[in-house]
Amino acid sequence: MAPETSLQPWREDVRPEWIDYNGHLSEAYYVLVFGHATDAVMFGLGIDPPVTGTSLYTVEAHVRYLDQVLPGARLEVRTSVIGVTAKLLWLWHEMWSDGRLRATEEVLTVHVDAGAGRSSPFPDELRWRLEALRVPVPEHASRRIAPG
């Protein structure tokens, strides 16, 4: 199967066990869904650890919880490439439900040679594809946590 030429949205339904004592999606499950979206990007790009011997490892992530997600919601994570270097892929995830932005995640991943257990450059063709997918960095990326 040929790799995707664009990043497809990741869709997932909220499971009952993901709902916390406040009656909405528990914070850990936002990260889980974003992780599934990152995996979908990786596989869509043709990075398949058992086949290619390479993977993407997350080295840093920043989540913004913007709105609650209620039981039974259908989630859609839209992902953009906002940066790429020889070994690093910088992604911006937006979690949408019922037409509203619920959360974002900025994630920095490193391309890894799984056999060697260390970082490795992207193959040239893949890096070129990633560079072609790159969009401007969103306004809320690269911010630090600070009180009001």
QUIKA-V115302 format. One record per residue. N is the residue number from 1. PHI is phi in degrees with one decimal (999 if undefined). Layout:
n->(N:N)
phi->(PHI:PHI)
This chain:
n->(1:2:3:4:5:6:7:8:9:10:11:12:13:14:15:16:17:18:19:20:21:22:23:24:25:26:27:28:29:30:31:32:33:34:35:36:37:38:39:40:41:42:43:44:45:46:47:48:49:50:51:52:53:54:55:56:57:58:59:60:61:62:63:64:65:66:67:68:69:70:71:72:73:74:75:76:77:78:79:80:81:82:83:84:85:86:87:88:89:90:91:92:93:94:95:96:97:98:99:100:101:102:103:104:105:106:107:108:109:110:111:112:113:114:115:116:117:118:119:120:121:122:123:124:125:126:127:128:129:130:131:132:133:134:135:136:137:138:139:140:141:142:143:144:145:146:147:148)
phi->(999:-75.5:-65.4:-65.0:-100.8:-140.9:-87.0:-89.6:-62.5:-100.3:-121.2:-157.1:-91.7:-69.2:-91.0:-55.1:-71.3:-87.7:-86.6:-94.0:-65.4:-91.2:83.6:-139.4:-57.6:-70.1:-57.0:-62.4:-79.8:-59.8:-63.8:-59.4:-64.9:-60.9:-62.2:-62.5:-65.5:-62.5:-59.0:-63.0:-61.3:-56.9:-67.1:-63.6:-83.3:91.8:-89.8:-133.6:-45.4:-66.1:-94.2:-91.6:73.8:-124.2:-155.2:-112.3:-109.8:-78.0:-110.9:-161.6:-149.2:-137.1:-106.6:-115.5:-93.1:-101.0:-158.7:-71.0:-117.7:-93.1:-54.1:78.3:-67.1:-98.8:-102.6:-130.9:-106.5:-101.8:-119.1:-126.7:-86.0:-114.2:-173.3:-154.8:-127.0:-57.9:-125.1:-110.5:-126.2:-108.4:-115.1:-123.6:-103.7:-122.3:-97.4:-115.9:-153.9:51.4:75.5:-124.5:-73.4:-103.5:-164.7:-130.5:-138.6:-102.0:-134.0:-107.4:-117.7:-120.6:-78.2:-126.8:-82.3:-62.1:-66.0:-83.7:70.6:-146.1:-63.2:-150.1:-64.7:-64.9:-57.4:-51.2:-60.5:-67.6:-62.0:-62.2:-62.5:-64.0:-62.1:-69.4:-86.0:-63.5:-120.5:-59.1:-66.7:-62.5:-55.7:-90.3:-75.5:63.2:-92.0:-104.5:-79.5:-154.1:-65.2:-22.1)
